[in-house]
Amino acid sequence: MRTRAKHPDPTSRRSRILQLEQAARPLDPDAAERNSLMRAAHAYAQHFLDKLPETPAYNHDKSGALELRDLAAGPGPRPVDQLIERIDESVVRPGLKPSHAGHLAYIPGGGIYASSLADYLAAVTNEYAGVRFAGPGAVEMEDLILDWMAKLVGFPETADGNLASGGSVASLIAVVAAREAAGLRARDFHRAVVYASPHIHQCLHKALRVAGLGESVRRDVAVDEGRRLCPESLSEAIAADRARGLRPWLVLASAGTADTGALDPLATIADIARREGLWYHVDAAYGGFFAMLPEFRPVLSGMERADSIVLDPHKGMFLPYGTGAVLVRNRDALQDAHAYYAAYMQDTVEAEAGGRSPAAVSPELTKHFRGLRVWLPLLLHGEEPFRACLREKVELAKYFHREAGKLGFEVGPEPDLTVVTFRWVPESGGANAFNQALVEETHRDGRVFMSSTTVEGEFMLRMAALAFRTHLDTIDLALEVLRQALARLGVHPGPLRSAVAAGGRGR
Ligand SMILES: *Cc1c(COP(=O)(O)O)cnc(C)c1O
């Protein structure tokens, strides 16, 4: 039998509520408590940054991460010092340190300090950056940053964009805009053709699948010896597909491949895309911010004719992880693909007169106040240190390319940006196995961290200079680490060897 709930009298309800308020009080510390928490966090941050140069870039031993489980989530409270110690041992020590000078793998990230303070302030104020009505200033700040980037890449004022969580989500936003702009419907997907070099970032294939276009036709367009997309092959592939009754739709180009740092011929591809009526997407997640350097304008020219571009401020602007930007030439295409209306948000509509909300151009509604982490460092430091830092990395990559060659490595093409591929050709035995062993040796060393890739079946090591703390001493150390790793594998590169190498080593 059901019993009727007894209504507590109002006085006891009030006292119960007040008890709950007391119990929840730790979530809202007072000034003195905030101070003591801040001191602990700040002391750790200072310690971390001061000790960073002496710690390894890579720690093979990942057991610390598992010890996180020793502190079950939920029961508590626990002292902040104990928790910071756990963060240090379980999170910061194991694995790769992206904030380290010696992070020379993949496309390195950043972690500039001003941005971390911006994140702190963004979280404390918790400004709502998804909707203009709620956070007009936060949204305006994001708009300002997007305008700055649009100008950087040479987009017209009719362009629009979004600060997403990273390049992958930014790419998804672009692909969905491209799909809607072409009016592609499910019945068209299996006939829609996407063109890219085999070095296009996998996040674009992922974006296509997430956007429902997993069945679309992909054409791997041939590349030249610099691993850049070959425009003639692109034109031929498009013509062949038209003859087959397929529907050429999207061409993807890279302003810097993650694999080898190659820059596709952006202007020639723009010509073809325009002539053929294809949506032209440029993945500039890695290379886009090199547009800040006037000497890169010629090779990046053509980017301004794209329909959409992705840039990763958490790479080329050295920000901590968490920000990728998408820019779309035609703002309507972006909004048509993402805008929605909800009755419970009817109050916000009026503010849209001042411009669309970020929620109208992205899958996100509630979002981190990302604009601040880009805006603060840019205004605090000005553009010049960013330019210098990028230019330094370009020089470091060229320096490494030459020095590795002198050491006797077979080096890949002169870097378009800041990635160098290289391998050792052993006197006997398989080169791939040898270079795999070599990269593993450098990981065991850990003072710097380099990764590898496979190009046309050949195992290559990669050195990518983009971490903002990477300087000349880091590159010299990387060369020394390689020399020592070779020695442990029984190879002793010396000056004599270099002289031989200069005479040219065949494949
Ligand atoms: C990093 C990268 C991406 C993906 O961006 P995330 O920020 O990692 O999601 C896409 N393309 C290129 C060329 C990249 O370097």
Ligand as a Chemical Component Dictionary entry (heavy atoms), coordinates in Angstrom:
data_LIG
# 
_chem_comp.id                   LIG 
_chem_comp.type                 NON-POLYMER 
_chem_comp.pdbx_formal_charge   0 
_chem_comp.three_letter_code    LIG 
# 
loop_
_chem_comp_atom.comp_id 
_chem_comp_atom.atom_id 
_chem_comp_atom.alt_atom_id 
_chem_comp_atom.type_symbol 
_chem_comp_atom.charge 
_chem_comp_atom.model_Cartn_x 
_chem_comp_atom.model_Cartn_y 
_chem_comp_atom.model_Cartn_z 
_chem_comp_atom.pdbx_ordinal 
LIG C1 C1 C 0 47.337 18.466 -34.801 1  
LIG C2 C2 C 0 46.830 18.429 -36.163 2  
LIG C3 C3 C 0 45.489 18.191 -36.428 3  
LIG C4 C4 C 0 44.496 17.811 -35.356 4  
LIG O1 O1 O 0 44.339 18.798 -34.411 5  
LIG P1 P1 P 0 44.078 18.488 -32.862 6  
LIG O2 O2 O 0 44.224 19.823 -32.247 7  
LIG O3 O3 O 0 45.126 17.514 -32.431 8  
LIG O4 O4 O 0 42.712 17.925 -32.730 9  
LIG C5 C5 C 0 45.072 18.251 -37.744 10 
LIG N1 N1 N 0 45.932 18.515 -38.726 11 
LIG C6 C6 C 0 47.230 18.735 -38.515 12 
LIG C7 C7 C 0 48.133 19.026 -39.665 13 
LIG C8 C8 C 0 47.729 18.712 -37.220 14 
LIG O5 O5 O 0 49.016 18.943 -37.006 15 
# 
loop_
_chem_comp_bond.comp_id 
_chem_comp_bond.atom_id_1 
_chem_comp_bond.atom_id_2 
_chem_comp_bond.value_order 
_chem_comp_bond.pdbx_ordinal 
LIG C1 C2 SING 1  
LIG C2 C3 SING 2  
LIG C2 C8 DOUB 3  
LIG C3 C4 SING 4  
LIG C3 C5 DOUB 5  
LIG C4 O1 SING 6  
LIG O1 P1 SING 7  
LIG P1 O2 DOUB 8  
LIG P1 O3 SING 9  
LIG P1 O4 SING 10 
LIG C5 N1 SING 11 
LIG N1 C6 DOUB 12 
LIG C6 C7 SING 13 
LIG C6 C8 SING 14 
LIG C8 O5 SING 15 
# 
